[in-house]
Amino acid sequence: MTMDRHTMAQTVVALLRRIAPELESDALEPKRPLRQQVDLDSMDWLNFLISLHERFGVSIAESDYAGLVCLDDVVDYLQARLPGGRGGQEGA
């Protein structure tokens, strides 16, 4: 799956909005922690990560959860693990 960074970020935000419909995506800052911006509890966050797996087919190791803090982190992680992404299958 080849997807440019902007489209991927929009898709990630759309998945996040399913869990937090009050999210104003225009106000989302890509380098600030998502859980602070959206006020997600741990169950919401886990559901979000599961939705990323379902949408992109990327397995997210539990040991990687702590590194997925902001929107940029999530997009970088996905891009690095998608076929055709800049990092191939490293760390998957």
ZIMOUR-V892983 format. One record per pair of residues at least 24 apart in sequence whose ideal C-beta (glycine too) atoms are under 6 Angstrom apart, sorted by the first residue. I is the first residue (numbers start at 0). J is the second residue. Records with the same first field share a line. If there is no record, write none. Layout:
I: J  J
This chain:
0: 81
1: 83
7: 74
8: 74
11: 73
14: 50
15: 47
18: 43  46  47
29: 70  71
30: 69  71
31: 69
32: 68  69
33: 69
